[in-house]
Amino acid sequence: MADQITPTKANLLAIKKNLELAKSGFDLLDRKRNVLMREMMRLIDQAVILQRDIGDTFSRAYQSLEMANVTMGIETTLENFTPEETGFEMTTRSVMGVDLPTTSLNATQPKPFYGFWGSNAYMDSTYILFDRVKELSARLAGTENSVYRLAMAIKKTQRRANMLENVVVPRYEAAVKFISGVLEEHEREEFTRLKVIKQRKESQKKLRRIS
């Protein structure tokens, strides 16, 4: 790049300005990357907690289902007790320009869709626990999707930051060094030339005085 630039003061000022912009851009990208990293780590911790809660709730739900099956024999009728889910909601929020989804089910108390005749407490517990699993799974879906989007954004930001730090900034710095060196050399040559001219003029003046 340095060899292709005309070493003029105008080009030197322009490249210095671009160098400052590149450094500022790197700083902004570095800050963005740090913010996204902190948010992603927070969501990863949240996802781990949700996964653990889902596992625990699933385990309790199946234990309750087994007891309900033993006491009621509900293998053929359980599917009739579960209504179609229509309360799924999704909203988005922005973190450093990255849209992150937040998913959930309607936060309402589960209502049984079956009669109390022919059911028991195990059936109620099974219904409540599986409803809790649905709620946790909905939240986990949004959290994991947010983690994925953040990971992609971090990768993209990292790639841009590396380009600025390892390619653009060194290229501009090399160009500034090249042009500055050429201009300084020209200034030294001009200074030497003017000094020689001055000495010649002084010599001519002396010769005239003598003559």
PyMOL CGO cylinders between C-alpha atoms (Angstrom):
from pymol import cmd
from pymol.cgo import CYLINDER

trace = [
    CYLINDER, 0.00, 0.00, 0.00, 2.81, 2.41, 0.90, 0.3, 1, 1, 1, 1, 1, 1,
    CYLINDER, 2.81, 2.41, 0.90, 4.47, 2.03, -2.50, 0.3, 1, 1, 1, 1, 1, 1,
    CYLINDER, 4.47, 2.03, -2.50, 1.21, 2.92, -4.28, 0.3, 1, 1, 1, 1, 1, 1,
    CYLINDER, 1.21, 2.92, -4.28, 0.64, 6.21, -2.41, 0.3, 1, 1, 1, 1, 1, 1,
    CYLINDER, 0.64, 6.21, -2.41, 1.96, 9.53, -3.58, 0.3, 1, 1, 1, 1, 1, 1,
    CYLINDER, 1.96, 9.53, -3.58, 3.97, 10.91, -0.63, 0.3, 1, 1, 1, 1, 1, 1,
    CYLINDER, 3.97, 10.91, -0.63, 2.28, 14.27, -0.20, 0.3, 1, 1, 1, 1, 1, 1,
    CYLINDER, 2.28, 14.27, -0.20, 1.22, 16.16, 2.92, 0.3, 1, 1, 1, 1, 1, 1,
    CYLINDER, 1.22, 16.16, 2.92, -2.43, 15.93, 1.86, 0.3, 1, 1, 1, 1, 1, 1,
    CYLINDER, -2.43, 15.93, 1.86, -2.21, 12.14, 1.62, 0.3, 1, 1, 1, 1, 1, 1,
    CYLINDER, -2.21, 12.14, 1.62, -0.40, 12.02, 4.95, 0.3, 1, 1, 1, 1, 1, 1,
    CYLINDER, -0.40, 12.02, 4.95, -3.19, 13.95, 6.68, 0.3, 1, 1, 1, 1, 1, 1,
    CYLINDER, -3.19, 13.95, 6.68, -5.86, 11.79, 5.04, 0.3, 1, 1, 1, 1, 1, 1,
    CYLINDER, -5.86, 11.79, 5.04, -4.16, 8.54, 6.06, 0.3, 1, 1, 1, 1, 1, 1,
    CYLINDER, -4.16, 8.54, 6.06, -3.61, 9.76, 9.62, 0.3, 1, 1, 1, 1, 1, 1,
    CYLINDER, -3.61, 9.76, 9.62, -7.33, 10.52, 9.82, 0.3, 1, 1, 1, 1, 1, 1,
    CYLINDER, -7.33, 10.52, 9.82, -8.18, 7.05, 8.49, 0.3, 1, 1, 1, 1, 1, 1,
    CYLINDER, -8.18, 7.05, 8.49, -5.77, 5.54, 10.99, 0.3, 1, 1, 1, 1, 1, 1,
    CYLINDER, -5.77, 5.54, 10.99, -7.52, 7.28, 13.88, 0.3, 1, 1, 1, 1, 1, 1,
    CYLINDER, -7.52, 7.28, 13.88, -10.89, 6.11, 12.57, 0.3, 1, 1, 1, 1, 1, 1,
    CYLINDER, -10.89, 6.11, 12.57, -9.62, 2.55, 12.28, 0.3, 1, 1, 1, 1, 1, 1,
    CYLINDER, -9.62, 2.55, 12.28, -8.32, 2.61, 15.86, 0.3, 1, 1, 1, 1, 1, 1,
    CYLINDER, -8.32, 2.61, 15.86, -11.60, 4.08, 17.11, 0.3, 1, 1, 1, 1, 1, 1,
    CYLINDER, -11.60, 4.08, 17.11, -13.49, 1.42, 15.17, 0.3, 1, 1, 1, 1, 1, 1,
    CYLINDER, -13.49, 1.42, 15.17, -11.39, -1.31, 16.78, 0.3, 1, 1, 1, 1, 1, 1,
    CYLINDER, -11.39, -1.31, 16.78, -12.05, 0.11, 20.25, 0.3, 1, 1, 1, 1, 1, 1,
    CYLINDER, -12.05, 0.11, 20.25, -15.81, 0.17, 19.59, 0.3, 1, 1, 1, 1, 1, 1,
    CYLINDER, -15.81, 0.17, 19.59, -15.77, -3.38, 18.26, 0.3, 1, 1, 1, 1, 1, 1,
    CYLINDER, -15.77, -3.38, 18.26, -13.75, -4.53, 21.24, 0.3, 1, 1, 1, 1, 1, 1,
    CYLINDER, -13.75, -4.53, 21.24, -16.27, -2.97, 23.62, 0.3, 1, 1, 1, 1, 1, 1,
    CYLINDER, -16.27, -2.97, 23.62, -19.16, -4.50, 21.68, 0.3, 1, 1, 1, 1, 1, 1,
    CYLINDER, -19.16, -4.50, 21.68, -17.50, -7.90, 21.80, 0.3, 1, 1, 1, 1, 1, 1,
    CYLINDER, -17.50, -7.90, 21.80, -17.04, -7.65, 25.57, 0.3, 1, 1, 1, 1, 1, 1,
    CYLINDER, -17.04, -7.65, 25.57, -20.67, -6.64, 26.12, 0.3, 1, 1, 1, 1, 1, 1,
    CYLINDER, -20.67, -6.64, 26.12, -21.91, -9.50, 23.92, 0.3, 1, 1, 1, 1, 1, 1,
    CYLINDER, -21.91, -9.50, 23.92, -19.61, -11.95, 25.69, 0.3, 1, 1, 1, 1, 1, 1,
    CYLINDER, -19.61, -11.95, 25.69, -20.94, -10.94, 29.11, 0.3, 1, 1, 1, 1, 1, 1,
    CYLINDER, -20.94, -10.94, 29.11, -24.53, -11.24, 27.90, 0.3, 1, 1, 1, 1, 1, 1,
    CYLINDER, -24.53, -11.24, 27.90, -23.86, -14.63, 26.33, 0.3, 1, 1, 1, 1, 1, 1,
    CYLINDER, -23.86, -14.63, 26.33, -22.23, -15.98, 29.50, 0.3, 1, 1, 1, 1, 1, 1,
    CYLINDER, -22.23, -15.98, 29.50, -25.20, -14.74, 31.54, 0.3, 1, 1, 1, 1, 1, 1,
    CYLINDER, -25.20, -14.74, 31.54, -27.62, -16.50, 29.20, 0.3, 1, 1, 1, 1, 1, 1,
    CYLINDER, -27.62, -16.50, 29.20, -25.54, -19.68, 29.21, 0.3, 1, 1, 1, 1, 1, 1,
    CYLINDER, -25.54, -19.68, 29.21, -25.77, -19.77, 33.00, 0.3, 1, 1, 1, 1, 1, 1,
    CYLINDER, -25.77, -19.77, 33.00, -29.51, -19.19, 32.69, 0.3, 1, 1, 1, 1, 1, 1,
    CYLINDER, -29.51, -19.19, 32.69, -29.82, -21.99, 30.13, 0.3, 1, 1, 1, 1, 1, 1,
    CYLINDER, -29.82, -21.99, 30.13, -27.95, -24.38, 32.42, 0.3, 1, 1, 1, 1, 1, 1,
    CYLINDER, -27.95, -24.38, 32.42, -30.37, -23.62, 35.25, 0.3, 1, 1, 1, 1, 1, 1,
    CYLINDER, -30.37, -23.62, 35.25, -33.37, -24.09, 32.95, 0.3, 1, 1, 1, 1, 1, 1,
    CYLINDER, -33.37, -24.09, 32.95, -32.03, -27.39, 31.65, 0.3, 1, 1, 1, 1, 1, 1,
    CYLINDER, -32.03, -27.39, 31.65, -31.51, -28.63, 35.18, 0.3, 1, 1, 1, 1, 1, 1,
    CYLINDER, -31.51, -28.63, 35.18, -35.02, -27.52, 36.20, 0.3, 1, 1, 1, 1, 1, 1,
    CYLINDER, -35.02, -27.52, 36.20, -36.49, -29.22, 33.13, 0.3, 1, 1, 1, 1, 1, 1,
    CYLINDER, -36.49, -29.22, 33.13, -34.67, -32.46, 33.94, 0.3, 1, 1, 1, 1, 1, 1,
    CYLINDER, -34.67, -32.46, 33.94, -35.79, -32.41, 37.56, 0.3, 1, 1, 1, 1, 1, 1,
    CYLINDER, -35.79, -32.41, 37.56, -39.37, -31.53, 36.64, 0.3, 1, 1, 1, 1, 1, 1,
    CYLINDER, -39.37, -31.53, 36.64, -39.47, -34.22, 33.94, 0.3, 1, 1, 1, 1, 1, 1,
    CYLINDER, -39.47, -34.22, 33.94, -38.27, -36.79, 36.46, 0.3, 1, 1, 1, 1, 1, 1,
    CYLINDER, -38.27, -36.79, 36.46, -40.95, -35.81, 38.97, 0.3, 1, 1, 1, 1, 1, 1,
    CYLINDER, -40.95, -35.81, 38.97, -43.60, -35.67, 36.25, 0.3, 1, 1, 1, 1, 1, 1,
    CYLINDER, -43.60, -35.67, 36.25, -42.88, -39.21, 35.03, 0.3, 1, 1, 1, 1, 1, 1,
    CYLINDER, -42.88, -39.21, 35.03, -42.85, -40.54, 38.57, 0.3, 1, 1, 1, 1, 1, 1,
    CYLINDER, -42.85, -40.54, 38.57, -46.24, -38.94, 39.12, 0.3, 1, 1, 1, 1, 1, 1,
    CYLINDER, -46.24, -38.94, 39.12, -47.45, -40.29, 35.77, 0.3, 1, 1, 1, 1, 1, 1,
    CYLINDER, -47.45, -40.29, 35.77, -46.43, -43.80, 36.78, 0.3, 1, 1, 1, 1, 1, 1,
    CYLINDER, -46.43, -43.80, 36.78, -48.38, -43.50, 40.02, 0.3, 1, 1, 1, 1, 1, 1,
    CYLINDER, -48.38, -43.50, 40.02, -51.38, -42.09, 38.17, 0.3, 1, 1, 1, 1, 1, 1,
    CYLINDER, -51.38, -42.09, 38.17, -51.18, -44.94, 35.68, 0.3, 1, 1, 1, 1, 1, 1,
    CYLINDER, -51.18, -44.94, 35.68, -51.03, -47.48, 38.48, 0.3, 1, 1, 1, 1, 1, 1,
    CYLINDER, -51.03, -47.48, 38.48, -53.94, -46.00, 40.40, 0.3, 1, 1, 1, 1, 1, 1,
    CYLINDER, -53.94, -46.00, 40.40, -56.12, -44.94, 37.48, 0.3, 1, 1, 1, 1, 1, 1,
    CYLINDER, -56.12, -44.94, 37.48, -54.99, -46.88, 34.42, 0.3, 1, 1, 1, 1, 1, 1,
    CYLINDER, -54.99, -46.88, 34.42, -54.92, -43.71, 32.31, 0.3, 1, 1, 1, 1, 1, 1,
    CYLINDER, -54.92, -43.71, 32.31, -52.75, -44.88, 29.41, 0.3, 1, 1, 1, 1, 1, 1,
    CYLINDER, -52.75, -44.88, 29.41, -55.65, -44.58, 26.96, 0.3, 1, 1, 1, 1, 1, 1,
    CYLINDER, -55.65, -44.58, 26.96, -57.23, -41.43, 28.39, 0.3, 1, 1, 1, 1, 1, 1,
    CYLINDER, -57.23, -41.43, 28.39, -54.32, -39.12, 29.32, 0.3, 1, 1, 1, 1, 1, 1,
    CYLINDER, -54.32, -39.12, 29.32, -54.12, -37.59, 25.86, 0.3, 1, 1, 1, 1, 1, 1,
    CYLINDER, -54.12, -37.59, 25.86, -57.69, -36.36, 26.26, 0.3, 1, 1, 1, 1, 1, 1,
    CYLINDER, -57.69, -36.36, 26.26, -56.71, -34.38, 29.38, 0.3, 1, 1, 1, 1, 1, 1,
    CYLINDER, -56.71, -34.38, 29.38, -54.13, -32.21, 27.59, 0.3, 1, 1, 1, 1, 1, 1,
    CYLINDER, -54.13, -32.21, 27.59, -55.48, -29.22, 25.62, 0.3, 1, 1, 1, 1, 1, 1,
    CYLINDER, -55.48, -29.22, 25.62, -53.79, -27.71, 22.59, 0.3, 1, 1, 1, 1, 1, 1,
    CYLINDER, -53.79, -27.71, 22.59, -51.23, -25.10, 23.55, 0.3, 1, 1, 1, 1, 1, 1,
    CYLINDER, -51.23, -25.10, 23.55, -52.10, -21.62, 22.24, 0.3, 1, 1, 1, 1, 1, 1,
    CYLINDER, -52.10, -21.62, 22.24, -50.35, -19.35, 24.73, 0.3, 1, 1, 1, 1, 1, 1,
    CYLINDER, -50.35, -19.35, 24.73, -46.85, -19.28, 23.23, 0.3, 1, 1, 1, 1, 1, 1,
    CYLINDER, -46.85, -19.28, 23.23, -45.43, -15.75, 23.06, 0.3, 1, 1, 1, 1, 1, 1,
    CYLINDER, -45.43, -15.75, 23.06, -42.21, -14.27, 21.74, 0.3, 1, 1, 1, 1, 1, 1,
    CYLINDER, -42.21, -14.27, 21.74, -40.75, -10.81, 22.16, 0.3, 1, 1, 1, 1, 1, 1,
    CYLINDER, -40.75, -10.81, 22.16, -37.37, -9.42, 21.19, 0.3, 1, 1, 1, 1, 1, 1,
    CYLINDER, -37.37, -9.42, 21.19, -34.86, -7.10, 22.80, 0.3, 1, 1, 1, 1, 1, 1,
    CYLINDER, -34.86, -7.10, 22.80, -31.75, -5.56, 21.34, 0.3, 1, 1, 1, 1, 1, 1,
    CYLINDER, -31.75, -5.56, 21.34, -28.25, -5.88, 22.81, 0.3, 1, 1, 1, 1, 1, 1,
    CYLINDER, -28.25, -5.88, 22.81, -25.63, -3.91, 20.87, 0.3, 1, 1, 1, 1, 1, 1,
    CYLINDER, -25.63, -3.91, 20.87, -27.71, -4.24, 17.71, 0.3, 1, 1, 1, 1, 1, 1,
    CYLINDER, -27.71, -4.24, 17.71, -28.36, -7.98, 18.13, 0.3, 1, 1, 1, 1, 1, 1,
    CYLINDER, -28.36, -7.98, 18.13, -32.05, -8.93, 18.37, 0.3, 1, 1, 1, 1, 1, 1,
    CYLINDER, -32.05, -8.93, 18.37, -32.52, -11.54, 21.08, 0.3, 1, 1, 1, 1, 1, 1,
    CYLINDER, -32.52, -11.54, 21.08, -35.82, -13.45, 21.40, 0.3, 1, 1, 1, 1, 1, 1,
    CYLINDER, -35.82, -13.45, 21.40, -37.58, -14.01, 24.69, 0.3, 1, 1, 1, 1, 1, 1,
    CYLINDER, -37.58, -14.01, 24.69, -40.10, -16.84, 24.56, 0.3, 1, 1, 1, 1, 1, 1,
    CYLINDER, -40.10, -16.84, 24.56, -42.68, -17.85, 27.14, 0.3, 1, 1, 1, 1, 1, 1,
    CYLINDER, -42.68, -17.85, 27.14, -46.10, -19.29, 27.75, 0.3, 1, 1, 1, 1, 1, 1,
    CYLINDER, -46.10, -19.29, 27.75, -48.95, -17.33, 29.25, 0.3, 1, 1, 1, 1, 1, 1,
    CYLINDER, -48.95, -17.33, 29.25, -48.20, -16.97, 32.93, 0.3, 1, 1, 1, 1, 1, 1,
    CYLINDER, -48.20, -16.97, 32.93, -51.52, -18.32, 34.18, 0.3, 1, 1, 1, 1, 1, 1,
    CYLINDER, -51.52, -18.32, 34.18, -52.31, -21.05, 36.63, 0.3, 1, 1, 1, 1, 1, 1,
    CYLINDER, -52.31, -21.05, 36.63, -52.95, -24.35, 34.84, 0.3, 1, 1, 1, 1, 1, 1,
    CYLINDER, -52.95, -24.35, 34.84, -56.61, -25.34, 34.75, 0.3, 1, 1, 1, 1, 1, 1,
    CYLINDER, -56.61, -25.34, 34.75, -57.58, -28.98, 34.51, 0.3, 1, 1, 1, 1, 1, 1,
    CYLINDER, -57.58, -28.98, 34.51, -59.47, -30.01, 31.36, 0.3, 1, 1, 1, 1, 1, 1,
    CYLINDER, -59.47, -30.01, 31.36, -60.84, -33.12, 32.95, 0.3, 1, 1, 1, 1, 1, 1,
    CYLINDER, -60.84, -33.12, 32.95, -63.48, -33.94, 35.52, 0.3, 1, 1, 1, 1, 1, 1,
    CYLINDER, -63.48, -33.94, 35.52, -62.68, -34.74, 39.11, 0.3, 1, 1, 1, 1, 1, 1,
    CYLINDER, -62.68, -34.74, 39.11, -64.59, -37.97, 38.86, 0.3, 1, 1, 1, 1, 1, 1,
    CYLINDER, -64.59, -37.97, 38.86, -62.23, -40.78, 37.95, 0.3, 1, 1, 1, 1, 1, 1,
    CYLINDER, -62.23, -40.78, 37.95, -59.07, -38.74, 38.67, 0.3, 1, 1, 1, 1, 1, 1,
    CYLINDER, -59.07, -38.74, 38.67, -56.92, -38.30, 41.74, 0.3, 1, 1, 1, 1, 1, 1,
    CYLINDER, -56.92, -38.30, 41.74, -54.05, -36.25, 43.19, 0.3, 1, 1, 1, 1, 1, 1,
    CYLINDER, -54.05, -36.25, 43.19, -51.47, -38.09, 41.10, 0.3, 1, 1, 1, 1, 1, 1,
    CYLINDER, -51.47, -38.09, 41.10, -53.31, -37.03, 37.97, 0.3, 1, 1, 1, 1, 1, 1,
    CYLINDER, -53.31, -37.03, 37.97, -53.38, -33.41, 39.16, 0.3, 1, 1, 1, 1, 1, 1,
    CYLINDER, -53.38, -33.41, 39.16, -49.67, -33.51, 40.00, 0.3, 1, 1, 1, 1, 1, 1,
    CYLINDER, -49.67, -33.51, 40.00, -48.85, -35.03, 36.60, 0.3, 1, 1, 1, 1, 1, 1,
    CYLINDER, -48.85, -35.03, 36.60, -50.81, -32.35, 34.78, 0.3, 1, 1, 1, 1, 1, 1,
    CYLINDER, -50.81, -32.35, 34.78, -49.21, -29.52, 36.76, 0.3, 1, 1, 1, 1, 1, 1,
    CYLINDER, -49.21, -29.52, 36.76, -45.67, -30.85, 36.38, 0.3, 1, 1, 1, 1, 1, 1,
    CYLINDER, -45.67, -30.85, 36.38, -45.95, -31.39, 32.62, 0.3, 1, 1, 1, 1, 1, 1,
    CYLINDER, -45.95, -31.39, 32.62, -47.43, -27.91, 32.30, 0.3, 1, 1, 1, 1, 1, 1,
    CYLINDER, -47.43, -27.91, 32.30, -44.35, -26.64, 34.15, 0.3, 1, 1, 1, 1, 1, 1,
    CYLINDER, -44.35, -26.64, 34.15, -42.13, -28.55, 31.71, 0.3, 1, 1, 1, 1, 1, 1,
    CYLINDER, -42.13, -28.55, 31.71, -43.84, -26.79, 28.80, 0.3, 1, 1, 1, 1, 1, 1,
    CYLINDER, -43.84, -26.79, 28.80, -43.27, -23.40, 30.41, 0.3, 1, 1, 1, 1, 1, 1,
    CYLINDER, -43.27, -23.40, 30.41, -39.59, -24.10, 31.11, 0.3, 1, 1, 1, 1, 1, 1,
    CYLINDER, -39.59, -24.10, 31.11, -39.06, -25.52, 27.61, 0.3, 1, 1, 1, 1, 1, 1,
    CYLINDER, -39.06, -25.52, 27.61, -40.53, -22.38, 26.05, 0.3, 1, 1, 1, 1, 1, 1,
    CYLINDER, -40.53, -22.38, 26.05, -38.17, -20.19, 28.06, 0.3, 1, 1, 1, 1, 1, 1,
    CYLINDER, -38.17, -20.19, 28.06, -35.21, -22.44, 27.25, 0.3, 1, 1, 1, 1, 1, 1,
    CYLINDER, -35.21, -22.44, 27.25, -35.96, -22.23, 23.52, 0.3, 1, 1, 1, 1, 1, 1,
    CYLINDER, -35.96, -22.23, 23.52, -35.64, -18.44, 23.58, 0.3, 1, 1, 1, 1, 1, 1,
    CYLINDER, -35.64, -18.44, 23.58, -32.53, -18.53, 25.77, 0.3, 1, 1, 1, 1, 1, 1,
    CYLINDER, -32.53, -18.53, 25.77, -30.70, -21.05, 23.58, 0.3, 1, 1, 1, 1, 1, 1,
    CYLINDER, -30.70, -21.05, 23.58, -31.66, -19.14, 20.43, 0.3, 1, 1, 1, 1, 1, 1,
    CYLINDER, -31.66, -19.14, 20.43, -30.32, -15.94, 22.02, 0.3, 1, 1, 1, 1, 1, 1,
    CYLINDER, -30.32, -15.94, 22.02, -27.05, -17.69, 22.89, 0.3, 1, 1, 1, 1, 1, 1,
    CYLINDER, -27.05, -17.69, 22.89, -26.72, -18.86, 19.28, 0.3, 1, 1, 1, 1, 1, 1,
    CYLINDER, -26.72, -18.86, 19.28, -27.36, -15.38, 17.89, 0.3, 1, 1, 1, 1, 1, 1,
    CYLINDER, -27.36, -15.38, 17.89, -24.87, -13.86, 20.32, 0.3, 1, 1, 1, 1, 1, 1,
    CYLINDER, -24.87, -13.86, 20.32, -22.25, -16.44, 19.38, 0.3, 1, 1, 1, 1, 1, 1,
    CYLINDER, -22.25, -16.44, 19.38, -22.69, -15.59, 15.69, 0.3, 1, 1, 1, 1, 1, 1,
    CYLINDER, -22.69, -15.59, 15.69, -22.54, -11.85, 16.43, 0.3, 1, 1, 1, 1, 1, 1,
    CYLINDER, -22.54, -11.85, 16.43, -19.40, -12.30, 18.56, 0.3, 1, 1, 1, 1, 1, 1,
    CYLINDER, -19.40, -12.30, 18.56, -17.74, -14.31, 15.80, 0.3, 1, 1, 1, 1, 1, 1,
    CYLINDER, -17.74, -14.31, 15.80, -18.57, -11.62, 13.25, 0.3, 1, 1, 1, 1, 1, 1,
    CYLINDER, -18.57, -11.62, 13.25, -17.41, -8.83, 15.55, 0.3, 1, 1, 1, 1, 1, 1,
    CYLINDER, -17.41, -8.83, 15.55, -14.19, -10.71, 16.34, 0.3, 1, 1, 1, 1, 1, 1,
    CYLINDER, -14.19, -10.71, 16.34, -13.47, -11.16, 12.64, 0.3, 1, 1, 1, 1, 1, 1,
    CYLINDER, -13.47, -11.16, 12.64, -13.92, -7.44, 11.99, 0.3, 1, 1, 1, 1, 1, 1,
    CYLINDER, -13.92, -7.44, 11.99, -11.82, -6.48, 15.01, 0.3, 1, 1, 1, 1, 1, 1,
    CYLINDER, -11.82, -6.48, 15.01, -9.03, -8.80, 13.89, 0.3, 1, 1, 1, 1, 1, 1,
    CYLINDER, -9.03, -8.80, 13.89, -9.14, -7.30, 10.40, 0.3, 1, 1, 1, 1, 1, 1,
    CYLINDER, -9.14, -7.30, 10.40, -8.74, -3.80, 11.81, 0.3, 1, 1, 1, 1, 1, 1,
    CYLINDER, -8.74, -3.80, 11.81, -6.07, -4.74, 14.34, 0.3, 1, 1, 1, 1, 1, 1,
    CYLINDER, -6.07, -4.74, 14.34, -3.96, -7.04, 12.19, 0.3, 1, 1, 1, 1, 1, 1,
    CYLINDER, -3.96, -7.04, 12.19, -4.45, -5.66, 8.67, 0.3, 1, 1, 1, 1, 1, 1,
    CYLINDER, -4.45, -5.66, 8.67, -5.97, -2.19, 8.39, 0.3, 1, 1, 1, 1, 1, 1,
    CYLINDER, -5.97, -2.19, 8.39, -4.19, -0.43, 11.27, 0.3, 1, 1, 1, 1, 1, 1,
    CYLINDER, -4.19, -0.43, 11.27, -0.71, -1.84, 10.43, 0.3, 1, 1, 1, 1, 1, 1,
    CYLINDER, -0.71, -1.84, 10.43, -1.25, -0.93, 6.78, 0.3, 1, 1, 1, 1, 1, 1,
    CYLINDER, -1.25, -0.93, 6.78, -2.11, 2.67, 7.63, 0.3, 1, 1, 1, 1, 1, 1,
    CYLINDER, -2.11, 2.67, 7.63, 0.77, 2.89, 10.11, 0.3, 1, 1, 1, 1, 1, 1,
    CYLINDER, 0.77, 2.89, 10.11, 3.18, 1.64, 7.44, 0.3, 1, 1, 1, 1, 1, 1,
    CYLINDER, 3.18, 1.64, 7.44, 1.80, 4.21, 4.98, 0.3, 1, 1, 1, 1, 1, 1,
    CYLINDER, 1.80, 4.21, 4.98, 2.21, 7.03, 7.53, 0.3, 1, 1, 1, 1, 1, 1,
    CYLINDER, 2.21, 7.03, 7.53, 5.78, 5.94, 8.24, 0.3, 1, 1, 1, 1, 1, 1,
    CYLINDER, 5.78, 5.94, 8.24, 6.58, 5.74, 4.51, 0.3, 1, 1, 1, 1, 1, 1,
    CYLINDER, 6.58, 5.74, 4.51, 5.13, 9.16, 3.62, 0.3, 1, 1, 1, 1, 1, 1,
    CYLINDER, 5.13, 9.16, 3.62, 6.64, 10.81, 6.71, 0.3, 1, 1, 1, 1, 1, 1,
    CYLINDER, 6.64, 10.81, 6.71, 10.04, 9.41, 5.83, 0.3, 1, 1, 1, 1, 1, 1,
    CYLINDER, 10.04, 9.41, 5.83, 9.82, 10.60, 2.22, 0.3, 1, 1, 1, 1, 1, 1,
    CYLINDER, 9.82, 10.60, 2.22, 8.66, 14.08, 3.25, 0.3, 1, 1, 1, 1, 1, 1,
    CYLINDER, 8.66, 14.08, 3.25, 11.40, 14.37, 5.86, 0.3, 1, 1, 1, 1, 1, 1,
    CYLINDER, 11.40, 14.37, 5.86, 13.96, 13.36, 3.25, 0.3, 1, 1, 1, 1, 1, 1,
    CYLINDER, 13.96, 13.36, 3.25, 12.58, 15.96, 0.86, 0.3, 1, 1, 1, 1, 1, 1,
    CYLINDER, 12.58, 15.96, 0.86, 12.77, 18.58, 3.61, 0.3, 1, 1, 1, 1, 1, 1,
    CYLINDER, 12.77, 18.58, 3.61, 16.40, 17.70, 4.33, 0.3, 1, 1, 1, 1, 1, 1,
    CYLINDER, 16.40, 17.70, 4.33, 17.23, 17.88, 0.64, 0.3, 1, 1, 1, 1, 1, 1,
    CYLINDER, 17.23, 17.88, 0.64, 15.47, 21.24, 0.34, 0.3, 1, 1, 1, 1, 1, 1,
    CYLINDER, 15.47, 21.24, 0.34, 17.24, 22.54, 3.43, 0.3, 1, 1, 1, 1, 1, 1,
    CYLINDER, 17.24, 22.54, 3.43, 20.60, 21.43, 2.03, 0.3, 1, 1, 1, 1, 1, 1,
    CYLINDER, 20.60, 21.43, 2.03, 19.83, 22.98, -1.35, 0.3, 1, 1, 1, 1, 1, 1,
    CYLINDER, 19.83, 22.98, -1.35, 18.84, 26.32, 0.20, 0.3, 1, 1, 1, 1, 1, 1,
    CYLINDER, 18.84, 26.32, 0.20, 21.93, 26.25, 2.40, 0.3, 1, 1, 1, 1, 1, 1,
    CYLINDER, 21.93, 26.25, 2.40, 24.16, 25.72, -0.65, 0.3, 1, 1, 1, 1, 1, 1,
    CYLINDER, 24.16, 25.72, -0.65, 22.43, 28.52, -2.53, 0.3, 1, 1, 1, 1, 1, 1,
    CYLINDER, 22.43, 28.52, -2.53, 22.87, 30.85, 0.46, 0.3, 1, 1, 1, 1, 1, 1,
    CYLINDER, 22.87, 30.85, 0.46, 26.55, 30.01, 0.72, 0.3, 1, 1, 1, 1, 1, 1,
    CYLINDER, 26.55, 30.01, 0.72, 27.06, 30.67, -2.99, 0.3, 1, 1, 1, 1, 1, 1,
    CYLINDER, 27.06, 30.67, -2.99, 25.33, 34.05, -2.70, 0.3, 1, 1, 1, 1, 1, 1,
    CYLINDER, 25.33, 34.05, -2.70, 27.51, 35.01, 0.28, 0.3, 1, 1, 1, 1, 1, 1,
    CYLINDER, 27.51, 35.01, 0.28, 30.60, 33.94, -1.65, 0.3, 1, 1, 1, 1, 1, 1,
    CYLINDER, 30.60, 33.94, -1.65, 29.57, 36.06, -4.63, 0.3, 1, 1, 1, 1, 1, 1,
    CYLINDER, 29.57, 36.06, -4.63, 29.01, 39.05, -2.36, 0.3, 1, 1, 1, 1, 1, 1,
    CYLINDER, 29.01, 39.05, -2.36, 32.48, 38.68, -0.88, 0.3, 1, 1, 1, 1, 1, 1,
    CYLINDER, 32.48, 38.68, -0.88, 34.02, 38.46, -4.34, 0.3, 1, 1, 1, 1, 1, 1,
    CYLINDER, 34.02, 38.46, -4.34, 32.25, 41.65, -5.37, 0.3, 1, 1, 1, 1, 1, 1,
    CYLINDER, 32.25, 41.65, -5.37, 33.51, 43.50, -2.31, 0.3, 1, 1, 1, 1, 1, 1,
    CYLINDER, 33.51, 43.50, -2.31, 37.06, 42.41, -2.97, 0.3, 1, 1, 1, 1, 1, 1,
    CYLINDER, 37.06, 42.41, -2.97, 36.85, 43.39, -6.63, 0.3, 1, 1, 1, 1, 1, 1,
]
cmd.load_cgo(trace, "trace")
